[in-house]
């Protein structure tokens, strides 16, 4: 029986356990402490962010971001449609309603032209959104400049969901550091992990200070427990922050390993008819957090789901790309602007095993399993 090859697993370095042992030795187990402070500072050094608040998840960071910019019940928030539900769920937590924007083919991220046209239309009818949530998908930055320009024109705050894009660049800078607020995720499948965790960043120190306040149950400065606002239990554990500090030290190695995975896949499978890999946009450098491709069944001879099931039969985990949020039952009543590009990517898109700890033998097994599914059209007639 072949060993199971999973999509994206944690990959520990040498320092993580040392930091965790230090937390135990000093009894800093609570969701505050020196590792949390150091993790925030070191994260800013790596990404170029001004200030950072370490929190319990990327979802928590998005929720705090929406609270910080004043999203309330009845507001609308523009949001990428090709993403995980956690991007949009916090919009609903706030009682607001997401409006989903389609992808472009250049980066698979939010289409800047669609966003600009939608904002122009909304300005004319006096119904601008309260915020825009932009996702940087599968380790690749969106085209930030025109999106930020459109947001700035109408004074709409931009929140960057860079949960999947830590280590990527856009014109030499890190996505997540351009908008009003950026968020990152350290979930177990991400390029670095703290088991579960996230980070909120901003160049506005007051916003980050307020984020920390809200994330620790909004406790007023008093000797007794006093609360003038509703807060959340969203602060990151000092133990998990220790893991994050160790992981941050190997970020560049993890990016290099995932990009190598992509190059091996592309070299072996890229010339097969009907196979196209997620493009790398000219404006940045992707991490290839996940290697994604599309399969045209009329040309390849098998569709995405047939390939996925064939891999699963050989103990290889692959997954469809995100189902667009405008197609999700829970968001059925939400407006979508465009959608055909994201829908096609979902129908044809597949994410391959991409962990930075994959072996050459693992990659060869995946490649051979996919190559065997190719049936030239003339053989099918």
HELIX and SHEET records of a PDB file:
HELIX    1   1 UNK A   16  UNK A   26  1                                  11    
HELIX    2   2 UNK A   34  UNK A   47  1                                  14    
HELIX    3   3 UNK A   58  UNK A   68  1                                  11    
HELIX    4   4 UNK A   86  UNK A   93  1                                   8    
HELIX    5   5 UNK A  112  UNK A  124  1                                  13    
HELIX    6   6 UNK A  137  UNK A  139  5                                   3    
HELIX    7   7 UNK A  144  UNK A  153  1                                  10    
HELIX    8   8 UNK A  205  UNK A  215  1                                  11    
HELIX    9   9 UNK A  238  UNK A  248  1                                  11    
HELIX   10  10 UNK A  251  UNK A  269  1                                  19    
HELIX   11  11 UNK A  297  UNK A  300  1                                   4    
HELIX   12  12 UNK A  304  UNK A  313  1                                  10    
HELIX   13  13 UNK A  325  UNK A  327  5                                   3    
HELIX   14  14 UNK A  329  UNK A  331  5                                   3    
HELIX   15  15 UNK A  340  UNK A  348  1                                   9    
HELIX   16  16 UNK A  360  UNK A  371  1                                  12    
HELIX   17  17 UNK A  377  UNK A  380  1                                   4    
SHEET    1   A 8 UNK A  51  UNK A  55  0                                        
SHEET    2   A 8 UNK A 198  UNK A 202 -1                                        
SHEET    3   A 8 UNK A 181  UNK A 185 -1                                        
SHEET    4   A 8 UNK A 157  UNK A 161  1                                        
SHEET    5   A 8 UNK A 131  UNK A 135  1                                        
SHEET    6   A 8 UNK A  76  UNK A  80  1                                        
SHEET    7   A 8 UNK A  97  UNK A 101  1                                        
SHEET    8   A 8 UNK A 336  UNK A 337  1                                        
SHEET    1   B 2 UNK A 169  UNK A 170  0                                        
SHEET    2   B 2 UNK A 284  UNK A 285 -1                                        
SHEET    1   C 4 UNK A 275  UNK A 277  0                                        
SHEET    2   C 4 UNK A 291  UNK A 295 -1                                        
SHEET    3   C 4 UNK A 349  UNK A 352 -1                                        
SHEET    4   C 4 UNK A 319  UNK A 320 -1                                        
END                                                                             
